[in-house]
Amino acid sequence: MKKTVGIIGARGHTGAELIRLIAGHPGLELVFVSSRELAGERVADHNPDFPGELRYENLDPEATASRGADAVILALPNGKGEPFVEAIRSAAVNGGENSGPVIIDLSADHRFDAAWYYGLPELTRQRYAGQRRISNPGCYATAMQLAIAPLAGELAGPPQCFGVSGYSGAGTTPSDKNDTEKLRDNLMPYALTDHIHEREVTAHLGMPVEFMPHVAPHFRGITMTVNLWLRQPMSREAVRAKYLDFYGSEPLVAIQDDAPWVSRIAGRHGAAIGGFTVSPDRRRVVVVATLDNLLKGAATQAMQNLNRALGFDELTGIEA
């Protein structure tokens, strides 16, 4: 019997990717999708990868909890998901954190909550112990952590991260950061200190991290250039060997010699890390990471976490 899944906040770019992935998963059935703006319309009319007559609904927290799905994915803006979490908790038999359906929260609301598993599988898989409350990492934060983690124990100071995202990362609510006319021939810096993903990476890597985000005219994909100062000199070959060893068994992380291009990662499930460059004194390393912000930065990672929580192989439904 298939496991049942519902999505709250399904109108956005990530919601569309989740619908597509669930539709192609052999062990999952999408049983409800909630969107206030699209209520009453057929999912298939908005997502050609989804078959059937399922329609969008406008579900409040209590209605969501009453559906009894095996898992609920919250694809809502920051600060909007807690009523759904509370309703699901209240409807559970014992009301505990790990009772009731699995909840995957794509917002930042629970990324700093120790009661929730922080699901960046390549770095936190060993800390998963059956938790049913899972916080999905941010897209920029995923790129930064994957780029920094192999050298985290070798650093002499805070990593400096220069990130550029496609405008899909700004969501569907109109703003300067997703206005294609304002972005034309432009690179738009914003939130240059204390960005929430800067705080997220600082908290989960246990070290200060400096992050400078920008948005570009392309639709999807992140490139992250990370400057790393070392305590001891290290050759380029030794640096590259560290990354190969760290990610050698990870199918969704590709290590390459050249700096990866964002145009080559768009539409792909994994991350690419490369461009390893060492300063003449061998105390400074620059590394480049790319990933698709809607996939490994959101929907693919949610699917990895959902698979593990529901008992499937982590990569089920995720094409190689």
N, C-alpha and C positions, 0 to 999 in steps of 0.2 A: 504494500500500500504506500502511495506517495505521501510525503510530508507536505503539509499545507502552509502557505506563506501569504501574508498580507503586507501591503505597502501603504504607508501614510505619507502623503506629500509626493505624489507620483507624477506631477505635471512637469517637474524640472528635468534638466539634462540627465542628472544621475538617475532619477526615477525611470526615465526611458531606457537607460542602459540596464538597470536592474530587471525591468520587465523582459527585455530581450534575453538576458542571461537565464532567468528563471524559465522562460519559454523553452529554452534549449537544454534544460537540466533533466536528466532521465528520472530523478527521484523527487522532484518538487512539483507542486501544483499551486499556481497563483489563484487564490480564492477571493481576494478583494483588493481593490486599489482605490485610494481615497484622494480626491482632488476637488476642492470647492469650485474651481473655475471650469472643470471638465465634467462635473457631475451629470450623469445621464447619457453621456456619449460612449460609444463603443471603444474599448481599448485598441482593438484591431484597426480602427480608423486613424489612430495616431501612431501606432507602432506596427508596421507590416510584418514584423517577426513574430507577433503574437496571434495565434489562431483562436477562434471561438467567439462567443457572444458576450463575454464578460464586459461589464460597463463600469465606468468610474462612478464612485459614490462620494457623498460628502458626509463622512463618518465623524461623530464626536468621540471623545475618549471612552465613554461608557459603551457605545455601540461597537467600538473597536474591540474592547475587552470581551464583549458578549459573543464574538464570532468564534472563539475557541480555536484559533489557528495555532499550529505548532510553532510558528515564528512570526514576529512582526518587525518589519524594517521601518524605522523612523527616518525619513528623508526630508526633515523639516528644517527651517532656519534655526539658528541658535536661539535658545530661550523659549521655544514653542513646544517641546516634546514632553515636559514633565507631567502635564495633566494626563497624557496617555500612559506614561509609566506608572503613575499613581493608580489609575483606573485598572490597569492590568494587574498590579500588585494586589489591589483590594479584591479583585474577582478571583484571585488564586485561592486554593484551598487553605493554605496556611499563611498566606500573606507575606512570605519571606522574600528576600532579594532573589533567590534562585528557585522560586516556584513559578508555576504558570509557563507561558510560552517563552521561547528565546526572544530577546529583544536586541536588535542591532541598531544602535543609534549613530547616525552619520553626522550629527551635529557635534559641536564642541562641548555640549552640556555636561558630559560625564567623563571627559578625557582626563580630568584631574581628580576623579573620584576613585579612591582605592577600593571601594566595594565593587567596582566594575572592572572586568578584564579589558585591558587595552590591547586591541587586536592588530598588531603589526607582526604577522606570523613569523617572518624571517628573523625577527629580533626577540619576540616575546612568546613564541610557541611553547617553550618549556614551562611557562607560567600558567598555561591553560590547564585547569583542573575541573572541567565540567561546568564552569560558570554559565549562567543563562542570561546574564546582563553584560553586553559586549559593546564597548565604545570603539567605533571605527576611527583610526587616526586621520588627521587632515592630509590633504594632498601635498602641500608644500612640506608639511612635517614629515611625511613618508619619505620624500626625496632627500631631505636634509639628513634624516637619521640613517637611511641606507648609505649615504655618501660618507658619513662621519664615523659610523660604528666600528669599522675594522681598525681604525687608528685611534679610537677614543682613549685608550690607555697610554698613548705615546705623546699626547699633546702638551704643549707648554703654555697654552692660553686659549681663549675662546675662539672657536671656529667662526669665520666670517662667511656668510652665505648670501650670494647675489642670485635672486630667483626671478624668473620671467615665466608668466603663465599666459596661456590663451584666454580669451575673454569668456569662455564658457565657465571658467572658475568663478566669475562674478555672478553666476546664476541668471535667472530669467527676469527678475525685477529690474526695470530700466534704471540705469545709472551711468555715470561717465565711464565706468570701467567695462561696460559692455555695449557702449554706443559706438557702432562701427565707423560712423563719420568722424567722431572725435579721435578714434584710434588710428584712423588712416594715416600711414606714414609717420607713426608716432610710437613712442614707448613711454608709458605712464607710470611714474613712481608713486607709491602711496604707503601709508602706515610704516614709515621707515624706522621707527623704534617701537618696541612693546607690542608688535603684532601678536595676535593670539597664537599663531604657530611658532613664533619665537619662544613664547612662554611654554608651549607644549613640548617642544624639543628640549628646552632647558630642564623641564621637570622630568622627562622620561630618560634622557641620557645622563642626568645628574651632573651637568656642567653648564656654565653660561654659554649661550649661543647668540650670535649677532646675525640678524636677518634683515635684508633689504628687498622687499617684493616690488615687482613691476608687472604690468599687464601690457600685452602686445596685440597686434591686429589679427594674429592667427586664432582659430576657434578653440583648438584643444591641444594639450601638451604642455609640460613644464620642463624647462631647463634650469638646473641648479649648479652654479659654479661656486665651489667651496674652497676657501683658503685656510690651510691648516699649518700651524707652527709646531715644530717637533722639539721635544726635549733633547733628543740626541740625533745626530745626522743619520740619514737613511738614503740609500740609493733608490733610483727609480725602480730597479728590478726588485728590490726588497719590498717597496711599497706595493707594487703590483702583485707580488706573491702573497702579501697579507690579504688583499682583496680576493684573490683566487681561492685561498685557503678558507676564508671566512664564508664565502658564498658558493663554494664548489659544489654543494649538493642542493642548491636552491634553483629550481627550474624557472622561476620568474625573475631572476636577477642575472643579467648577462654582463660579464666583465670583458672589456675590449681595450685595445691599445689606443685607438684614436678617440678624441672627444666625441661623444654621441651627439647626433642631431635630433632636435625635437621633431622634425618632419618625418623621421624614420621610426619614431615611437608612437605616433598618433594612431589610434585604433588597435594597439597591441596591449596585451594584458600585463606584461612585465615591466621591469625597469632596466635601463642600461647605464653602466658606470664605466668611465674611461677617461682618456686624456691626461693620464698621470704625468704631471710635470713637476720636476724638482729644481729648486734654485741652485745656483752654483755652490753655495755653502752646504747644501743638502739638509737644511733645517726648515725649509718651507716647501709644502706640497700643495698643488692645486689639482682638484679632482672635479669632474663634471658628471652629473647624474641627470638622466631624463626619464620621464614617465608620462603616461596619459593621465591627466588629472581626473577624468571621468571614469577611468578603469582601475589601474593599480592605485590611483589616488582616491578611489571611492568605491565603485560598484564591484570590481574584481576582488578588491580586498574584503568587501562585505561578503562576497560569495565564499572566499576562503574561510572566513570566520563562521559563516552560516553552515558550511559543509562540516566543519569540525564539530560544531555544537550539535548538529543533527545526526552525526554518526557516519557521514560520507567521507570518502577520500577528499583531502583538501582541494584538489584540483578538478573535482567532478564538475562538469558543465563549463569549464574554462578551457577554451581551445588552446593548444600549444602555440 
